[in-house]
Amino acid sequence: MRLEQGDYSRETVYSEDPVAMARRWEDAGAPRLHVVDLDGAREGRPVNLEAAGRIARAISIPSDFGGGVRSAEWARRVLEEGFQRFSIGTRALDEEFAGAIFREFGEAAIADIASREGRVVVSGWTEGSSVTACDLARRMEALGCRRIIYTDVSRDGTLSGPNLEAMREMVTSVNIPVVASGGVSSIEDILALRELGHLGLEGAIVGKALYDGRLDLSEALRAVRGPAAR
């Protein structure tokens, strides 16, 4: 299932068999799978973790989980289900909690920062805040975060292309890897993001474009692994 611009009233179900879909992306060459429990993000606790765990155990590539991980206990349960990493979003604003998570889980813990017009949104992207995305990213790095996923919610699910200006601002604000999310719809978008690789952009999460058939994963991977642009 996918949302558009984080709007739960604009959801699309692409398959009733998520395990089969995950195997499809693995067979196409995906190096990693990103699984989001949308219900969990909204409810404040993982709702579909058992089903998500079946996905993680069915594939051989590493996988990440996000959505409602707001305690150390939930983080442990996510890893026990077979995921290699998990992300915290809403509770990243709680510096005491975030610092404890990064100390305990190290590389397995990701700060998932989503913003709308530069301001952080939380609770499954349904609530705004006064904190800017780049300020939160710097705070996360200072607390020991090893990696950030950055989503421009206004682009997510729209196939309108990533917000390159905002992504550049993010990757130049921190000295840890950043993964881009939101709006990727073409190989051209991926190649444009690759230009930020030397600044610290580690990769990109692609969703709707793959499910809609607008982007062929195998072709995209061949393109991005080609000679670096000069």
QUITAWO-V720249 format. One record per pair of residues at least 24 apart in sequence whose ideal C-beta (glycine too) atoms are under 8 Angstrom apart, sorted by the first residue. I is the first residue (numbers start at 1). J is the second residue. Records with the same first field share a line. If there is no record, write none. Layout:
BEGIN
I=J / J
END
This chain:
BEGIN
1=38
2=157 / 207 / 208 / 211
3=38 / 125 / 156 / 157
4=156 / 157 / 158 / 208
5=153 / 154 / 155 / 156 / 157 / 158
6=114 / 116 / 121 / 124 / 125 / 126 / 153 / 156 / 157
8=38 / 42 / 124 / 126
10=157
11=38
12=208 / 211
14=211
18=51 / 54 / 55
19=54 / 55 / 58
22=55 / 58 / 59 / 63
23=58 / 59
25=210 / 217
26=59 / 60 / 61
28=217 / 218 / 221
29=217 / 218 / 221
30=61 / 217 / 221
31=61 / 62 / 221
32=61 / 62 / 63 / 64 / 203
33=59 / 61 / 62 / 63 / 64
34=63 / 64 / 66 / 149 / 205
35=63 / 64 / 65 / 66 / 83
36=65 / 66 / 67
37=65 / 66 / 67 / 68
38=67 / 124
39=67 / 68
40=67 / 68 / 69
41=66 / 67 / 68 / 89 / 90 / 123 / 124 / 125
42=68 / 123 / 124 / 126
43=68 / 124
44=68 / 70 / 90 / 123
45=70 / 74
46=74 / 77 / 78
49=77 / 78 / 81
50=81
52=81 / 83
53=81 / 82 / 83
56=81 / 82 / 83
57=81 / 82
64=110
66=110 / 112 / 149
67=124
72=100 / 101 / 104
75=101 / 104 / 105 / 108 / 109
79=105 / 108
84=108
85=109 / 110 / 147
86=110
87=111 / 112 / 149
88=112
89=113 / 114 / 122
90=122 / 123
92=136 / 140
93=120 / 122 / 129 / 131 / 136
95=139 / 143
98=140 / 143 / 145
99=143 / 144
102=140 / 143 / 144 / 145 / 146
103=144
106=146
107=146 / 147
109=145 / 146
110=145 / 146 / 147 / 148 / 149 / 179
111=136 / 137 / 140 / 145 / 147 / 148 / 149
112=148 / 149 / 151
113=137 / 140 / 148 / 149 / 150 / 151 / 170
114=150 / 151 / 152 / 153
115=150 / 151 / 152 / 153 / 166
116=152 / 153 / 154
117=154
118=166
121=153
125=153
133=166 / 170
134=169 / 170 / 173
137=170 / 173 / 174 / 178
138=173 / 174
140=174
141=174 / 175 / 176
145=176
146=176 / 177
147=176 / 177 / 178 / 179 / 202
148=174 / 176 / 177 / 178 / 179
149=178 / 179 / 181 / 205
150=178 / 179 / 180 / 181
151=181 / 182
152=181 / 182 / 183
153=182
154=182
155=182 / 183
156=181 / 182 / 183
157=182 / 207 / 208
158=183
159=183 / 185 / 208 / 209 / 212 / 214
160=185
161=185 / 186 / 189 / 192
162=189 / 192 / 193 / 204
164=192 / 193 / 196
167=193 / 196 / 201
168=196 / 199
171=196 / 199 / 200 / 201
172=199 / 200
174=200
175=200
176=200
177=201 / 202
178=202
179=203 / 204 / 205
180=204 / 205
181=205
184=209 / 215
185=209 / 214 / 215
186=214 / 215
187=215 / 219 / 220 / 223 / 224
190=220 / 223 / 224
191=223 / 224 / 229
194=224 / 228 / 229
195=229
197=228
END
